[in-house]
Amino acid sequence: MKLISKLSCPVKLVFCCAILNTATIANAIAQEKAAPVKTADGATLVDNADLYNLFEMMSGKFSSEAQSKADTSYFNISLKMHPIWQSRTDGHWFYVEQAMATKLDKPYRQRVYHLYLYNDKKIASSVFEIPNPAAYVGSCEKDNPLSNLTPDSLISREGCTIFRKDEHRSVLG
């Protein structure tokens, strides 16, 4: 009510109401579009938009610094997930480095992740080792990391594929 009482012109009030109604309608339309499509068995369908959204969330540099400061039983870990082989059409690929924040030049884990649509209900992330990983330390900071490798040159980590599916508006996997 305070906002409305401050408006001195009825035109401003009509304009504000029109903006609020437009925003409410736009929000309802966005929610309708974002509502998950369900199959007969109640599973949520996933598509390339879902795959791309997950790719965007996974891309970047992550740290447990705040957690390590709040609880000294945790270490400050750095996780870098850099997109690679972006011209490929079989999903999204990442070069991943995980290291202690105090030893970024000595990662204790280097992997390649392949993120792809497994079927219309699941997104999969397969994990691969890199031959001669020491040669690629710091590649997350380069423009075109692992450009001299191909998926065929990687070593599959059998049993390490993670499946993601939406269930009741929460993520499992």
N, C-alpha and C positions, 0 to 999 in steps of 0.2 A: 504494500500500500504506500510506503514512503516514496518509492520510485514514481508511482502514478501521481501522487500529490505534488511532486516536484515538477511535473510536466505542465507547462502553462498553456500549451496550445492543443486543442482537440485533434489537430492533424497529426501531431507527434504521437498522440496516444493511439490513433488508428494505425499509423505506420509501425509503431512498436508491436502492436497486436498482430499485424500482418507478418512481421518478421518472426515473431514467436510461433505463430501458426505454421508458417512455412518451414521453420526449423523442426517443429514437432512432426509435421508430415514427412519431411525428408528423413528424419530419424526413424520413423515407422517403416518407411520404404526400405531403408538400409537394413533394418532388422529383419524385414521380410525376406530380402535377398540373402541375408547372412544366415537365415534359418537353415539348419542342416537338412539335407534330403535323406530320408530314411528308407530302407528296404523293408520288405514284408516281415523279415525277421527282426526288425528294429535296429539293424546296423546303420551307421552313418556312412553315406557315400563320400569318397574323397576324389578330388580331381587335380588338374595341374595348378589351379589357383591355390589350393591347400598346400600342394608341394612347394610352390614358390614362397608362400607365406612362411612355411617352416624353414626353408632355405634362408630367407631374410633374417629370421630370428636366430638361426645358428651361426650366421656369418659375423665375424668380428673378433674382438679381443675381450676376454673375460678374466676376472680376478677374484680371488677370495680374500683380498686384503682386509676389507671391512670385517669379515667373519673372524679372521685371524687376530684382529685387534680387539674384538669383543670377547673372544674366547681363545686363550693362549694354547689350548689343546689342538687348535687347527693351524695349519701352515698357510702361508701366503703363496698360493699357486697361480700361475699364469696359464691361461688356455687361449691359444690363437687358432682360429678356424678361417682359413683363407680360401676363397673360391679358386678353383683351377679348371683348366680344360673347358672354358665356358662356351666354346663353339659346339660341344658335343650335344646330342639330342636325346641321350638315354638317361636323363635326370641331371642332378647337380653333383659336382665333385668338390671336395675340400681337401686341402693339405692341413693337417692338424699338428701343432706342437704343444706339448704340456711340459712345464718346467717350474721349478721353485723360482719365485720372483727374484731371489738373490743369485740365481744361476741360469739366467735366460740363454746363455751361450752353451749350456749343457742340458738340453731337454731330456727328460727321462722317458718320454713317449713321443714318437713321431708316427703318424698314421695317415692314411688316405681314407676318407669316408665317401661312400657313394650313396646319395639320397635319391630315391626313385619311387614311382608308383608301383607297388607290388601287385595290387589288383584294385578294384573299384571301392574297396573298403579299408585298405591299409597302405601306409607309406612305409618303406623299408630304408634302413641305413646299414649298408654292409661296410665292414671294416677290413682294411688291407695294410699289410706291412710294406715298407719300402726297402728295396735292396740297397745296401750301403747307405744307411740313414745319415751317418755322420757327414756325408757329402752335401746334405740338404739342410743342415742346421741354419736357421735364420732365413729360410726361403719365404716365410710369411711376410717378410718385409720387402720382397722383390715384386716387380710388376707381373712377371709371368713365371711363377714358381713351378718346378717339376715339368717344364715344357719338353725336356728331353726324355721323359718317361711316358709310357702308355699304360692303360689298364692291364694289358697282357703282361707287362713287366712287373706287376705287383704280386704280392703273396697274400692270398685270401686267408683271413682269420676265420676258419670254420667254426661255426657255432656262435659267432659274435654278431650276427645280424640282429638288429633291433627293429621291431615292428611297432608302428604307431597307429592307433586308431582312435577316433573320437567316440566317446560313449557317455551319454547323458550330459553333454556339454563339458566334459572333463576329458583329459588325455590319459590314455593308458599306454604303457610301452616305454 
